[in-house]
């Protein structure tokens, strides 16, 4: 709510950036807490794998991410850019009331070392520097990259010695299967955000569509995601959805390579609808793998790291789009994005197909 207020009255890029940071802080606990609540509830009732509940969480995440783009376009077209911040306020109030009334009180955490403030500062500094470097690849800022490396080294040193680390590197080091799930999530998000925002920008600045219409072109992807997620999640399958998601991502990336401004809007819609399979199946599969591969008492931490890798994929996609469109939003820039996505999709296919420790089902790790 505070981020929405700051953004709605902001008069500079700095204020808007601060608003987004505040919103990021506000939303950061949502997914890890949801996974922890689900795991605790399942343990209390003696259920092994609440597939329908995990599916509902996955649908909620996909719909909000995918719907945000067309909804943002419609809102901006109707009421200006400030509405995208103001719209946060009623939803934030509603979320607060639901959490206050429905979420049970926290049990005392034995041996809790408290908030790892040094880790928070080093982590934020590392990713801020990394983002600053990646967003200026056409004019690289090597000192900023050096700062990111120095902060990363300090972060690793700190987290390996912290009693209650922000980023549990020991968990990553000891659990190779979970680490590969994080890498799959990174690749999936890189492809997803690059396609969503890269194609949308191309539709507006290259093909000449309005912000509202460009958002609507991406809307069917949301419907496909919601349609597929629920039945797949109920079956608690993991490996097959991830394989399908990886291969569909590769096909979509190759198709994108042959698109141009003259491509019919119907054909572009077909590509976005097909990509909805990658969005939905990738989310369900990676979430199921996380549920199986993370220790019960660390599922919240593991889910938080999953979200971190998702954001890293989003950051890399921003850099890719910025670099590809540095000389203007053209077909050549779109094809440059497609080439990178083909490479990312190939990596996604390999780390999925060759991972022998990837479970086939949630209840059969």
C-alpha positions in Angstrom: 0.0 0.0 0.0 2.8 2.4 0.9 4.5 1.6 -2.5 1.3 2.4 -4.3 1.0 5.7 -2.5 4.6 6.7 -3.2 4.4 5.8 -6.9 1.1 7.6 -7.4 2.5 10.9 -6.2 6.0 10.4 -7.6 7.5 13.2 -9.7 10.8 11.6 -10.8 12.3 8.3 -11.8 14.0 8.1 -8.4 10.6 8.2 -6.6 9.1 5.6 -9.0 12.2 3.3 -8.3 11.7 3.8 -4.6 8.0 2.9 -5.0 8.9 -0.3 -6.8 11.5 -1.2 -4.1 8.9 -0.7 -1.4 6.4 -2.8 -3.4 9.0 -5.5 -3.8 9.6 -5.6 -0.1 5.9 -5.8 0.5 5.3 -8.7 -1.9 8.5 -10.7 -1.2 7.1 -12.8 1.6 3.9 -13.8 -0.3 5.1 -17.0 -2.1 7.5 -18.4 0.6 4.8 -17.9 3.3 2.2 -19.6 1.1 4.4 -22.6 0.6 5.1 -22.8 4.3 1.5 -22.6 5.2 0.6 -25.3 2.7 3.3 -27.6 4.0 2.3 -27.1 7.7 -1.4 -27.6 6.9 -0.6 -30.8 4.9 1.5 -32.1 7.8 -1.3 -31.3 10.3 -3.8 -33.3 8.3 -1.4 -36.1 7.3 -1.7 -35.4 3.6 1.3 -36.2 1.4 0.7 -33.9 -1.5 -2.1 -31.3 -1.8 -2.0 -31.1 -5.6 -5.2 -29.0 -5.9 -3.9 -26.5 -3.4 -0.5 -26.2 -5.0 -2.3 -25.8 -8.3 -4.4 -23.0 -6.9 -1.3 -21.2 -5.7 0.3 -21.7 -9.1 -2.8 -20.4 -11.0 -2.9 -17.3 -8.7 0.8 -16.6 -9.5 0.5 -17.1 -13.2 -2.8 -15.1 -13.6 -1.4 -12.1 -11.7 1.9 -12.1 -13.7 0.3 -12.7 -17.1 -2.8 -10.6 -16.5 -0.8 -7.7 -15.2 0.5 -6.9 -18.7 -2.9 -6.5 -20.6 -4.5 -5.0 -17.5 -1.7 -2.5 -17.2 -2.1 -1.6 -20.8 -5.8 -1.0 -20.4 -5.4 1.0 -17.2 -2.6 3.2 -18.7 -4.7 3.8 -21.9 -7.8 4.7 -19.8 -6.4 6.7 -16.9 -2.7 7.3 -17.3 0.4 5.6 -15.8 -0.3 6.7 -12.1 -3.2 4.3 -12.0 -0.8 1.3 -12.1 0.4 2.4 -8.6 -3.0 3.5 -7.2 -4.5 0.1 -8.1 -2.2 -1.5 -5.6 -3.9 0.2 -2.6 -7.3 -1.6 -2.5 -5.6 -5.0 -3.1 -3.1 -4.3 -0.4 -5.8 -3.5 2.1 -7.7 -6.6 1.1 -4.6 -8.8 1.5 -3.9 -7.2 5.0 -7.5 -8.0 6.2 -7.4 -11.6 4.9 -4.0 -12.2 6.6 -5.2 -10.7 9.8 -8.4 -12.7 10.0 -7.4 -16.0 8.4 -3.7 -16.8 8.9 -3.1 -18.5 12.3 -0.6 -17.0 14.8 3.0 -18.0 14.3 4.5 -20.7 16.6 7.7 -19.7 18.4 10.7 -20.6 16.2 13.3 -22.6 18.1 16.8 -21.4 17.5 15.7 -18.6 15.2 18.7 -16.3 14.7 16.5 -13.3 13.7 16.7 -11.3 10.5 20.0 -11.5 8.7 20.4 -7.7 8.2 24.0 -7.8 6.9 22.9 -10.5 4.4 19.9 -8.3 3.4 22.2 -5.3 2.7 24.8 -7.3 0.8 22.2 -9.2 -1.2 20.4 -5.9 -2.1 23.7 -4.3 -3.0 24.8 -7.2 -5.1 21.6 -7.3 -7.2 21.4 -3.6 -7.5 24.9 -3.4 -9.0 24.2 -6.4 -11.2 21.0 -4.9 -12.5 22.8 -1.6 -13.1 25.5 -3.4 -15.2 23.0 -5.6 -17.1 20.8 -2.7 -18.1 23.8 -0.9 -19.7 25.3 -3.7 -21.7 25.5 -1.6 -24.8 27.8 0.8 -22.8 29.2 -1.6 -20.2 29.9 -0.1 -16.7 32.7 -2.3 -15.6 33.2 -0.6 -12.3 29.6 -1.4 -11.4 30.2 -5.1 -12.4 33.3 -5.1 -10.2 31.2 -3.8 -7.3 28.7 -6.6 -7.9 31.5 -9.2 -7.8 33.0 -7.7 -4.6 29.6 -7.6 -2.9 28.8 -11.2 -4.0 32.0 -12.5 -2.5 31.2 -10.7 0.7 27.7 -12.1 0.6 28.9 -15.7 0.2 31.4 -15.2 3.0 28.7 -13.8 5.3 26.0 -16.4 4.5 28.2 -19.4 5.0 28.9 -18.2 8.5 25.5 -16.8 9.5 23.4 -18.8 12.0 20.2 -17.8 10.2 21.3 -16.8 6.7 19.1 -14.8 4.3 20.4 -17.1 1.4 21.1 -20.6 2.6 24.1 -21.4 0.5 24.6 -24.6 2.5 21.3 -25.8 1.3 22.2 -25.1 -2.3 25.6 -26.9 -1.9 24.1 -30.0 -0.3 21.0 -30.3 -2.5 22.0 -30.6 -6.2 18.5 -31.6 -7.3 17.0 -28.5 -5.8 19.7 -26.3 -7.3 18.9 -27.6 -10.7 15.2 -26.8 -10.1 16.3 -23.2 -9.4 18.3 -23.2 -12.7 15.2 -24.4 -14.5 13.1 -21.7 -12.9 15.7 -19.1 -14.0 15.7 -20.3 -17.6 11.9 -20.5 -17.7 11.4 -17.0 -16.3 14.1 -15.6 -18.6 12.2 -17.0 -21.6 8.8 -16.0 -20.3 9.6 -12.4 -19.4 11.6 -11.9 -22.6 8.7 -13.1 -24.7 6.1 -11.2 -22.7 7.8 -7.8 -22.6 10.0 -8.1 -25.7 7.1 -9.0 -28.0 4.8 -6.5 -26.3 7.3 -3.7 -26.9 7.7 -4.9 -30.5 3.9 -4.9 -31.0 3.7 -1.3 -29.8 6.8 0.4 -31.2 7.5 -1.9 -34.2 4.1 -3.0 -35.4 2.3 0.1 -34.2 -0.4 -1.3 -31.9 -1.7 0.7 -29.0 -0.7 -0.2 -25.4 -4.2 -1.6 -24.7 -4.3 -3.7 -27.9 -0.8 -5.0 -27.4 -1.8 -6.1 -23.9 -4.9 -7.8 -25.3 -2.8 -9.8 -27.8 -0.9 -11.3 -24.8 -4.1 -12.0 -22.8 -4.9 -15.5 -24.3 -1.7 -16.7 -22.9 -3.2 -16.1 -19.4 -6.3 -18.1 -20.3 -4.2 -21.0 -21.5 -2.1 -21.0 -18.3 -5.2 -21.1 -16.0 -6.9 -23.7 -18.2 -4.0 -26.2 -18.1 -2.6 -25.7 -14.6 -5.5 -27.0 -12.5 -5.9 -30.5 -14.1 -2.1 -31.0 -14.2 -1.6 -29.9 -10.6 -4.3 -32.3 -9.3 -2.4 -35.2 -10.7 0.8 -34.2 -8.8 3.0 -34.8 -11.8 6.4 -33.1 -12.1 8.7 -34.5 -14.8 6.4 -34.7 -17.7 5.0 -31.1 -17.4 8.6 -29.8 -17.2 9.6 -31.7 -20.3 6.7 -30.4 -22.3 7.3 -26.9 -21.1 10.9 -27.0 -22.2 10.2 -28.3 -25.7 7.3 -25.9 -26.2 9.6 -23.0 -25.2 12.1 -24.1 -27.8 9.5 -24.3 -30.5 8.1 -20.9 -29.6 11.6 -19.4 -29.6 12.3 -20.8 -33.1 9.0 -19.5 -34.4 9.7 -16.1 -33.0 12.9 -16.0 -35.1 10.8 -16.0 -38.3 8.2 -13.4 -37.2 8.3 -9.9 -38.7 6.2 -6.7 -38.7 4.2 -8.2 -41.6 3.2 -11.3 -39.5 -0.6 -11.5 -39.0 -1.9 -10.8 -35.6 -3.7 -14.1 -35.5 -0.3 -15.9 -36.0 1.2 -13.9 -33.1 -1.9 -14.9 -31.0 -1.2 -18.5 -31.8 2.4 -18.2 -30.6 1.4 -16.5 -27.3 -1.3 -19.1 -26.6 1.2 -22.0 -27.2 3.6 -20.3 -24.9 0.9 -20.4 -22.2 1.7 -24.1 -22.0 5.3 -23.3 -21.0 4.2 -20.7 -18.4 1.7 -23.1 -16.8 3.5 -26.4 -17.0 6.8 -24.9 -16.0 5.2 -23.3 -12.9 3.4 -26.4 -11.9 6.5 -28.7 -12.4 9.0 -26.5 -10.7 6.7 -25.9 -7.8 6.1 -29.6 -7.4 9.9 -30.3 -7.6 10.5 -27.7 -4.9 7.9 -29.2 -2.7 9.5 -32.7 -3.0 13.2 -31.6 -2.9 13.2 -29.1 -0.1 13.3 -30.2 3.6 10.0 -29.7 5.3 11.4 -27.2 7.9 13.1 -25.2 5.1 10.4 -25.1 2.5 9.8 -21.4 3.2 13.5 -20.6 2.7 13.6 -22.8 -0.4 10.5 -21.1 -1.8 12.2 -17.7 -1.2 15.2 -18.8 -3.1 13.0 -20.0 -5.9 11.5 -16.5 -6.1 15.0 -15.0 -6.1 15.9 -17.1 -9.2 12.7 -16.0 -10.8 13.6 -12.3 -10.3 17.1 -13.0 -11.7 15.5 -14.4 -14.8 13.4 -11.3 -15.1 16.5 -9.1 -14.6 18.3 -11.0 -17.4 15.3 -10.6 -19.7 15.3 -6.8 -19.1 19.0 -6.7 -20.1 18.4 -8.8 -23.2 15.5 -6.6 -24.3 17.5 -3.4 -23.7 20.5 -4.7 -25.6 18.4 -6.1 -28.5 16.5 -2.9 -28.9 19.4 -0.5 -28.4 19.2 0.7 -32.0 15.4 0.7 -32.1 12.5 -1.7 -31.9 12.9 -3.5 -35.1 12.5 -7.0 -36.5 16.2 -7.5 -36.2 16.0 -6.7 -32.5 13.1 -9.2 -32.1 15.2 -11.8 -33.9 18.1 -11.1 -31.6 15.9 -11.8 -28.6 14.7 -15.0 -30.4 18.3 -16.2 -30.9 19.0 -15.8 -27.1 15.7 -17.5 -26.2 16.6 -20.4 -28.5 19.8 -20.8 -26.5 18.0 -20.5 -23.2 15.4 -23.0 -24.3 18.1 -25.6 -25.3 19.6 -25.2 -21.9 16.2 -25.7 -20.3 15.6 -28.9 -22.4 18.9 -30.3 -21.4 18.8 -29.7 -17.6 15.3 -31.1 -17.6 15.7 -34.2 -19.8 19.1 -35.2 -18.3 18.2 -34.7 -14.6 17.7 -38.2 -13.4 16.9 -37.0 -9.9 13.9 -35.1 -11.1 10.8 -36.8 -9.6 7.9 -38.0 -11.8 5.3 -37.2 -9.1 5.2 -35.1 -5.9 4.4 -38.2 -3.8 7.1 -40.4 -5.4 10.4 -38.4 -5.2 
